[in-house]
Structures are given as C-alpha cells and as structure tokens.
Amino acid sequence: MADKTKKKKKEDITFFHPDIFEVPEDSPPYLKGWKCKQCGTIWFPKFSPCPNPDCWSEDMEIVPLSRKGKIYSYTDMYIGQLELKAYMPMTVAYVDLPEGIRVFAQLDGEVGTFNCEDEVEVVAGPVRDNMDGKPITSYKFKKIS
C-alpha cells in the first residue's frame, strides 16, 4: 500500500550567497573577499587554491571588501528569466572596487539613470524570486547621491 503521508516541501532560499555577502545587524553590508595569506592577493569570489600562478597556496582568509566602487560598464535589461519578471526592467553592471576587484551585480535604481564612472555602494536588496515566489536578498549596488 502506498504511503499517503505528504512530505513537507523544503522551503527555498531567501538569502543568496552567504559565503560572499555579509549583512551585519549593527553595520552596513559588505562583500567578502578572500586574501591569500602567502602572496597577499585578494580574490572575489573565493578561489582555492590561490589562482596566482606563482603561489597556489590554499591558505586564505576572509577580508571585508570596500563598500564603494565605480561603475565600469553597465546595461539596461528589459527581458529576463521568469524569476526576474517582477524586477524588470533592471540595470546590471560591472563595478570596480579599490582593491582591484571587478564585481558583476544588479544596480538598485531606475533604468536609464546610471553612467560609467558613477560612484556606487553595496546594499542588500531583492535580486529575484525563489521557487516559492518569495524575494531572494543578495548584494546590489546603489548610486551614491
């Protein structure tokens, strides 16, 4: 006889990339970089071993990355995956951080209001919906006024 008890569906995630994004209760959010303890190079996201061809160490430590950067390149998107429908249109960009890291992220703000070289800072915000239709929070960048 078939088991008629229903299995409880596991709830989908609502926070994206806790391994690279930290949202402290008492201070602003920040991205986590991975600094090689041997050669000192900072990576984002984490690589193991260190991709520096003169190093290859696996001894890494988490370091907070700068919260502010500049838009290197951006594009406005009007069509996206089904999970992004509620967030369209949107702007995505490569943001250069002072550590020499280039991060790809959504931008928080109106489409058509961003330019290359605009100063932005990392914030937490919804980036898409999960399979349960709930917003997933992750990192985004917002223009500094």
C-alpha positions as CSV (number, residue, x, y, z in Angstrom):
1,M,0.0,0.0,0.0
2,A,1.3,3.4,-0.9
3,D,2.4,5.8,1.8
4,K,-0.3,8.5,1.9
5,T,1.6,10.9,4.2
6,K,2.7,14.1,2.5
7,K,6.3,15.0,2.7
8,K,6.8,18.6,3.8
9,K,8.3,20.6,1.0
10,K,11.7,22.1,1.9
11,E,11.5,25.9,1.8
12,D,13.6,27.6,-0.9
13,I,16.4,30.0,-0.1
14,T,15.7,33.7,0.7
15,F,19.3,34.8,1.0
16,F,21.7,34.4,-1.8
17,H,25.5,33.9,-1.4
18,P,26.1,34.0,2.4
19,D,29.6,32.8,1.5
20,I,30.4,36.1,-0.2
21,F,28.0,38.7,1.3
22,E,27.6,39.7,4.9
23,V,24.7,41.8,6.3
24,P,25.6,42.6,10.0
25,E,22.8,43.8,12.3
26,D,24.7,46.8,13.5
27,S,26.7,48.0,10.5
28,P,26.4,48.3,6.7
29,P,26.5,45.2,4.5
30,Y,29.8,44.2,2.7
31,L,31.2,41.7,0.2
32,K,33.7,39.2,1.4
33,G,37.0,38.9,-0.4
34,W,39.4,36.1,0.0
35,K,43.0,37.1,0.7
36,C,45.8,34.7,0.1
37,K,48.0,34.6,3.2
38,Q,51.0,33.7,1.2
39,C,51.1,36.2,-1.7
40,G,48.6,38.8,-0.4
41,T,46.3,38.8,-3.5
42,I,42.6,39.4,-2.8
43,W,40.1,37.4,-4.8
44,F,36.3,37.6,-5.3
45,P,34.7,35.2,-5.1
46,K,36.8,32.6,-3.3
47,F,39.2,30.5,-5.3
48,S,41.0,27.6,-3.8
49,P,43.9,27.2,-4.4
50,C,45.0,30.8,-5.0
51,P,44.9,31.3,-8.8
52,N,48.2,33.3,-8.7
53,P,50.5,31.1,-10.9
54,D,53.4,32.0,-8.6
55,C,51.6,30.9,-5.5
56,W,48.9,28.2,-5.5
57,S,48.5,28.4,-1.7
58,E,45.3,27.1,-0.1
59,D,45.8,29.3,3.0
60,M,43.1,32.0,2.6
61,E,41.4,34.4,4.9
62,I,38.1,36.4,4.6
63,V,38.6,40.2,4.3
64,P,35.8,42.8,4.0
65,L,35.9,44.5,0.6
66,S,35.4,48.2,0.2
67,R,31.7,49.1,0.2
68,K,32.2,51.8,-2.5
69,G,33.3,51.5,-6.1
70,K,32.7,52.9,-9.6
71,I,30.7,51.6,-12.5
72,Y,33.0,50.2,-15.2
73,S,30.3,49.1,-17.6
74,Y,26.5,48.7,-17.5
75,T,23.5,47.7,-19.5
76,D,19.7,48.0,-19.1
77,M,17.8,44.8,-19.3
78,Y,14.1,44.6,-20.3
79,I,13.6,40.9,-20.6
80,G,14.9,38.2,-18.2
81,Q,14.2,34.8,-16.7
82,L,10.8,34.1,-15.2
83,E,12.1,34.5,-11.6
84,L,13.2,38.1,-12.6
85,K,9.9,39.2,-14.1
86,A,8.9,41.3,-11.1
87,Y,12.2,43.1,-11.2
88,M,12.3,44.1,-14.9
89,P,13.4,46.4,-16.3
90,M,16.7,46.4,-14.4
91,T,20.3,47.6,-14.8
92,V,23.3,45.3,-14.3
93,A,26.9,46.4,-14.2
94,Y,30.5,45.6,-13.6
95,V,31.7,47.7,-10.6
96,D,35.4,48.3,-9.9
97,L,36.4,48.2,-6.2
98,P,39.5,49.9,-4.9
99,E,41.1,46.5,-4.2
100,G,41.3,45.9,-7.9
101,I,38.3,43.6,-7.9
102,R,35.6,43.9,-10.6
103,V,32.2,42.7,-9.4
104,F,29.1,41.9,-11.5
105,A,25.8,42.9,-9.9
106,Q,22.4,44.4,-10.2
107,L,22.1,48.1,-9.7
108,D,19.4,49.5,-7.3
109,G,17.7,52.4,-9.0
110,E,15.8,53.5,-12.1
111,V,16.8,52.2,-15.5
112,G,18.4,55.0,-17.6
113,T,19.9,56.8,-14.6
114,F,23.3,55.2,-14.5
115,N,26.6,56.1,-16.2
116,C,30.1,54.7,-16.4
117,E,32.2,56.2,-13.6
118,D,29.2,56.7,-11.3
119,E,30.1,56.1,-7.7
120,V,28.1,53.3,-6.1
121,E,28.0,51.4,-2.8
122,V,27.0,47.9,-1.9
123,V,23.5,47.4,-0.4
124,A,21.2,44.4,0.4
125,G,18.1,44.0,-1.7
126,P,15.9,41.6,-3.6
127,V,17.5,40.2,-6.7
128,R,14.9,37.7,-7.9
129,D,12.1,35.5,-6.6
130,N,12.7,31.9,-5.4
131,M,10.7,28.9,-6.4
132,D,8.2,29.7,-3.7
133,G,7.6,33.2,-5.1
134,K,9.4,34.9,-2.2
135,P,12.2,37.5,-2.8
136,I,15.8,36.4,-2.5
137,T,18.0,39.0,-0.9
138,S,21.6,39.5,-2.1
139,Y,24.1,42.2,-2.9
140,K,23.4,45.1,-5.3
141,F,25.0,48.4,-5.8
142,K,23.2,51.8,-5.4
143,K,24.3,55.2,-6.7
144,I,25.9,57.4,-4.1
145,S,23.9,60.7,-4.0
